[in-house]
Amino acid sequence: MNRTPALLLALAVLSGCQSLPPVGQPSGQAEDDAPASTPAKPVQYASFPPGTVYSLLAAELSGQRNRFDIALANYVDQARKTQDAGVAERALRIAEYLGADQPALEMSLLWARNDPANVEAQRAAAIQLARAGRYDESMAYMEKVLQGRGETHFDFLALSAAETDKPTRDGLLKSFDQLLAKYPNNGQLVFGKALLLQQDGDTAGALKLLEDNPAKDGEIAPVLLQARLLQATDQPKAAIRLLERAIRKNPDDKRLRLTYARTLVEQNRIADAKVQFSQLLQQYPEDDDLRYSLALICLEEKDWDEAEGYLNELIDRGAHVDSAHLNLGRLAEERDNAQRALDQYSLVTPGPDYLPAQLRLADILIANGRSDEASRRLASSRAAAPDYAVQLWLVEAEALADNERNDQAMAVLNKALGQHPNDSSLLYTRAMLAEKRGDLALLERDLRTIIAHEPDNAMALNALGYTLSDRTTRYAEAKALIEKAHALTPQDPAILDSLGWVNFHLGDLDSAERYLRQAFSLFPDHEVAAHLGEVLWTRGKQREARQVWAAGLKDQPDSPLVHSTVLRLTGSETL
């Protein structure tokens, strides 16, 4: 049965609309625009019985009154009763608009079953099945689209499988391979399989597949994926060459040029990236994301006047306003205009940029001897934005500590904890400040309070374990704490460093070296370098120890920990 009632043809498709046009009125014509003297043309109801016609008409009227739930219920009911493809399609569009997944799946299958020659119906069923995780069935419907020479969405199937388990992805990969054997030149199949391989962590396999099956003219998504894979395999120059070739063939494609510009930024080719972003902004002058990116690049290039111009444009246009004020404040600091910076930071409202602005504001005031004003301003901010109260206490304490006002910072934290007892962030910050002041008893008390309330707080477990191993001889106790933290977050370089350090104190040099090497490979900072270098030196690997210390000093030339370690072990501060 494949009868489409005239009622459905006379009315607009609901998907993406806020309301439906009145019955008998052409889609897109507002009620007020209808000629006053021309009555609506009677609707022809085809061969549906009166009960069906009434139900569908009621559905349309309900949609016009924003009662889409009633509209959907009526359409689903009549689609089931009539098995009509047109009614099923209409029901599907309403279900998609409402985000009603189960009715959307049922109606897409009903539509596809009753209109087997309709490529769009088969594609709708494939997409809804993929959303439901029924990938084998989805592939079967998508093959029908392919046979009908319609636009396939194998990429959607692959992307929808990203959050599934490995057996499901393996099964989908087999389906892709079967279809590729039939249609070896289908670019979407190649791209979909490459996506699946990437999701499985087979970056090399995905890259080889794309390289063996170059994207055809106009196929942009495979090029973008290949560029990402090249970067992931430490081949940035190859990624840039690939993108440059694609841009020469598709000079007006925004995605290509934007990816190219971002890749240039990642490769620290800031001046070249600026050229690309400038060109993009000329092509798309209404794109404020591009304008903001260009402002940040100008700041990086120290083109202060140009950056200021773009940031002020953003404020005038009402886009990225808080970010613009934050960066205008930073720009003012670069120009040594503290008052201008304070004015800009004060304009940042609660949101992602609020706390960085408050921190800079407090730091400027405290550094200029205006700590009382900083305290008053932050108190006012806490009153105005109570949801940020704890973070603003932390901002005040951090700004004081950064300006060597540790006693004041401690007083602030004590006051904050009086209002927010047992807050983990405040307790942890006070513990770290206590460590700086040599108050290990307070540090241990605060960290154990956190652990008592949050037994799986890896950061607190590690901080206490490291301090006990570094500042006391309670090594066994320290190791137990660090091992628990390591079990919770096994790839955290700070915890690996702690684990190496406590094993060093316990005399297990093999384990110490292994953990510290792992930590240094993940995070080659000066503290890890000091520890790894000491272990290597103790094991008689003096040349490598010096190399590791040199790498640490490259990261932070004035590192007191590296310098004191080198002096203690070698008798000289020079390497």
URNOR-V209289 format. One record per backbone hydrogen bond with DSSP energy under -1.0 kcal/mol. CO is the residue of the C=O (numbers start at 1). NH is the residue of the N-H. Records with the same first field share a line. If there is no record, write none. Layout:
# URNOR-V209289
CO->NH + NH
This chain:
# URNOR-V209289
5->9
6->10
14->17
22->25
26->29
35->38
45->48
49->53
50->54
51->55
52->56
53->57
54->58
55->59
56->60
57->61
58->62
59->63
60->64
61->65
62->67
63->66
67->71
68->72
69->73
70->74
71->75
72->76
73->77
74->78
75->79
76->80
77->81
78->82
79->83
84->88
85->89
86->90
87->91
88->92
89->93
90->94
91->95
92->96
93->97
94->98
95->99 + 100
99->101
100->104
101->105
102->106
103->107
104->108
105->109
106->110
107->111
108->112
109->113
110->114
115->118
118->122
119->123
120->124
121->125
122->126
123->127
124->128
125->129
126->130
127->131
128->132
129->134
130->133
133->135
134->138
135->139
136->140
137->141
138->142
139->143
140->144
141->145
142->146
143->147
144->148
145->150
146->149
153->157
154->158
155->159
156->160
159->162
161->164
165->169
166->170
167->171
168->172
169->173
170->174
171->175
172->176
173->177
174->178
175->179
176->180
177->181
179->183
183->186
186->190
187->191
188->192
189->193
190->194
191->195
192->196
193->197
194->198
195->199
196->200
197->202
198->201
201->203
202->206
203->207
204->208
205->209
206->210
207->211
208->212
216->219
220->224
221->225
222->226
223->227
224->228
225->229
226->230
227->231
228->232
229->233
230->235
231->234
235->239
236->240
237->241
238->242
239->243
240->244
241->245
242->246
243->247
244->248
245->249
246->250
250->253
253->257
254->258
255->259
256->260
257->261
258->262
259->263
260->264
261->265
262->266
263->267
264->269
265->268
268->270
269->273
270->274
271->275
272->276
273->277
274->278
275->279
276->280
277->281
278->282
279->283
280->284
284->287
286->288
287->291
288->292
289->293
290->294
291->295
292->296
293->297
294->298
295->299
296->300
297->301
298->303
299->302
302->304
303->307
304->308
305->309
306->310
307->311
308->312
309->313
310->314
311->315
312->316
313->317
314->319
320->324
321->325
322->326
323->327
324->328
325->329
326->330
327->331
328->332
329->333
330->334
331->335
332->337
333->336
337->341
338->342
339->343
340->344
341->345
342->346
344->347
345->348
351->354
353->357
354->358
355->359
356->360
357->361
358->362
359->363
360->364
361->365
362->366
363->367
364->368
365->370
366->369
370->374
371->375
372->376
373->377
374->378
375->379
376->380
377->381
378->382
379->383
380->384
381->385
385->388
386->389
388->392
389->393
390->394
391->395
392->396
393->397
394->398
395->399
396->400
397->401
398->402
400->405
401->404
405->409
406->410
407->411
408->412
409->413
410->414
411->415
412->416
413->417
414->418
415->419
416->420
420->423
423->427
424->428
425->429
426->430
427->431
428->432
429->433
430->434
431->435
432->436
433->437
434->439
435->438
438->440
439->443
440->444
441->445
442->446
443->447
444->448
445->449
446->450
447->451
448->452
449->453
450->454
454->457
456->458
457->461
458->462
459->463
460->464
461->465
462->466
463->467
464->468
465->469
466->470
467->471
468->472
473->475
474->478
475->479
476->480
477->481
478->482
479->483
480->484
481->485
482->486
483->487
484->488
485->489
489->492
492->496
493->497
494->498
495->499
496->500
497->501
498->502
499->503
500->504
501->505
502->506
503->508
504->507
507->509
508->512
509->513
510->514
511->515
512->516
513->517
514->518
515->519
516->520
517->521
518->522
519->523
523->525
525->529
526->530
527->531
528->532
529->533
530->534
531->535
532->536
533->537
534->538
535->539
536->541
537->540
541->545
542->546
543->547
544->548
545->549
546->550
547->551
548->552
549->553
550->554
551->555
552->556
556->559
559->563
560->564
561->565
562->566
563->567
564->568
565->569
566->570
567->571
